[in-house]
Amino acid sequence: MPHYLCHEAPDLLEFDTDVIDARPGAIVLARSALHPGGGGQVSDVATLTHAHGVARIVGVSFENGRYWHLLDPEHAALELSGDVHVSIDADWRSTVAQLHTDTHILNALVYRQFAGALVTGAQINGDGTARMDFDLPDADNDLLRALEAPLNDVIRQGLDVRATYVSASDARSTPGLIRSLSVAPPPTPDGKIRIVEIGTLDRQACGGTHLTNTAQSRPVRIAKIENKGRRNRRVRIELC
């Protein structure tokens, strides 16, 4: 994982840049403040103003070490060059950041209440919904539903959210920093892992976009809990 510009300058939602490579319906930018997605989080979306008009960036694809910004289907045949202006969808970014922070809170509560249960999957969407899958073969679903109240209590507390970096070896050797059974955020080129901290409640590896304070999130509700196979419990949440 590189040092994303969206991590270094989270308030940079509009910027000018150049197209350095193109194919029909996709471009590589000289610099980009879009989060490319990953780890269950969808990518940012944006409006792209170019010499011939306006298009939408609807996704980002990482291919052979480069980030291709994908244009909307209406401009699938367009092949661009030159200077462009990018305006990231602030509402989309905010929605995803709220949900990603909220899933960390949920993760922390599950980790504490269910003896260090690990995450087996996640999906954070731009429509205000998200899901987390946990390795909880014997969990009582009613106990999971009851986490809605403490989750919203943490939101109301207004805990600060901040990001730091530790060495990859420290991340691997520190219990609880990596919460996924199958995947961890890739290290930066200098061998660091990004760590997101929520007050004293939670501290874990993550490469996604987050709030700076939990009170910036709308309340959430636990919409559904599903048994997915013998071991997994899927918890679906949505912003109110």
N, C-alpha and C positions, 0 to 999 in steps of 0.2 A: 504494500500500500504506500503510495507516495504521500508527501505532506500536502493534502488537498488544500487548495486555496479557500474552499468554503469552511475549512477548519480554522485557517489562519485569519480569515476576514469574513466572519459569519454574516456581517451586515452588508456585504458587497453583493447587491442584487442587480445592479446595472453596470455594464462595462463594455468598452470597445476592445476589439481584438481583430486578428486576421485569420482568414482561412488558409491553412498551410497544406491541406490535402482534401480532395473531394472525390466523391463518386455519386452517381444519381441517388438523391434522397438522403445523403449523409455527408458530414464534413468533420474534419479534424481542425480544432482551433489552436492558435498559438498559445493562448491561455484560457482557462475556463474556471468559473466559480460555481459551476453546477456540481452537486454531489452525484456521482455516477451510479449510486445504488450499490446493493450488495449486502450480504448478511441478513437477507429477508426484507430489507428496505428498498422501496422503489426509488428510482432516480428522480432528481429535480426535473421540472419541465420549464420551458421558457419561450418568450417571443423573440424571434430573430429578424432584425431589420437589415436588409441587404440592398445592393444597388438596383435590384429589379422589383423590390417590394417587401412583403412581410411573410414569414412562415413561422410555424411552431416547431420547437424542438420537443419531441414527445418521449425521448428516451436516450440512454447512453449505452453504447456497447463497447466493451474492452476487447480489443482484437490485436494480437501480436504486439503488445506493449503500448498501444495507443488507444485513446478514447474517441470513438466515433459518435458524433451527435446526430441522432436520427430525426429526420424531418417528418412532418405529418403526411398521411397518405396523399393528400392533395398535391404535395410537392415531391412526390416520390421520384419523378423524372428530372428534377432540378439538380443541376451540377453547378455549384457556386465557386466563386473566387473573390479575392480582395478583402476590403475592410467590411466589418459587420458590427452591429450593435446588438447586445444581448440583454434582455430584461427577464430575470428569473421570476416565476410566478410566486409571489410572496405568500399568498394564502395557502398554496400547495406546500411550500416549504414549512410554513408554520404548522399546518395540520400534521405533516409527517414528523416534525420535531416534537410536537406534543405527544403523539402516539409513541414515538420511540422512547421518550423519557418516561411515559406512563408504563410501558412494557418493562422498563428497568425496575420501576417501583414494584410492579407485580412480581417480577422475577425475584427481587429481594425478599418479598413477603413469603413467596413459595419456598425459597431457599432456606429461610429461617424456620418456617413452620413444618416443613416436610423433610427435615434431616438432610439438607443439602441436595435436594432433587435438581437434576440438570435439565437444561433445555435441549430438546431434540429437533426443534424447528420453529420458525417464526415467519410472519409475513406482515409488513407494515405498509398500508396503502394510503393513497392520496384522497380517498373518499371518506376518511374519518373512521375507518375500521382497521382492526389489527387482530392477529391471533398469535398465541404462543402455545407450543406443544412441550409438555414436560414428561420426564420419565417417572411416572407415578402409577405403578401397577396396582397398588392397593389403596389409592386415595379415595376418601369420601367426597363425592362431588359437591355435597352441601357445604363442606368445609371450604372448598375452593370458591363457591359462590359467596360465602361469608367474607371473602377478602375484599369485596367491593367497598365496604365502609372504611376499612383502614387504608385502602388505596386512595380514596378521595380525601381522607384525613391528611395524608402525606402531601397531597396536592395543595390543600388549604394551608398547611404549615409554612409554605414558601421557603423550602429548603434550597440553598444554592446548589447549582449544578456546574461543575467545572471539569476540564480535561487536562490531563498530564500525560507524560510519556515515561515508560520504564523500559529497561532492556528486555529483549525477548526471553532471555534466560530467567530473569526475575519474574516475568509474567507467568512462565511455565512452572516455576517452583513455588509461587505464592498461592496457597489454597484459596479458592473462591474467586480469583481474578478471571479465570477462563471458565465460563459457565455452560458451554455447549459440549454435548457428547461427541460431536463429529467435526466441528470446525472452529477455528480461532481466527481473529483478524490477522491478515498478513502483516509482517513487520514493514516499517519504513525502510528506505534504502540504507539508512544508517543503523538498522537493526533494532529499532524501538517499536514498542507496542503502545497504542493509545489507550489510556484508561479514563473512563468517565466516572466521576464521583458525585453522589447525591447526598449532600450533608454528611452525616455519619451513618446513614442508612445503608448505602450501597457503594461498592467500588468494584468495577469490572471492566474487562477489555471490550472495546467497541469502536468501530470506525464510522458510526452514523452521525446524523445531525440531531442536536438536542437543544432544549431550552437552556437558559441560564439560571432559571429559578422555577421550582415546581408550580408556583402560583400562576405562572403564565399559561398553564394548561386549563382548558375547560374541564368540568367534572367528566367522569367516565362511568359507564355502566358495564357490568359483565353481561353480555347479551346471550351467551350460550356456552355450555360445557359439553364436550363430546368425548366419548371413549373411542380412540382410534387405535384399534388393535389391542393386544393383551396388556401392553405396558403404558401406552401414551394417553395422556389427557390433554385435550385441546381446549384452551380457554379463549373465547372470542370477546373482545372489548370494542366499544365504540364511544366516540366523544358525544356528550350530550349537547 
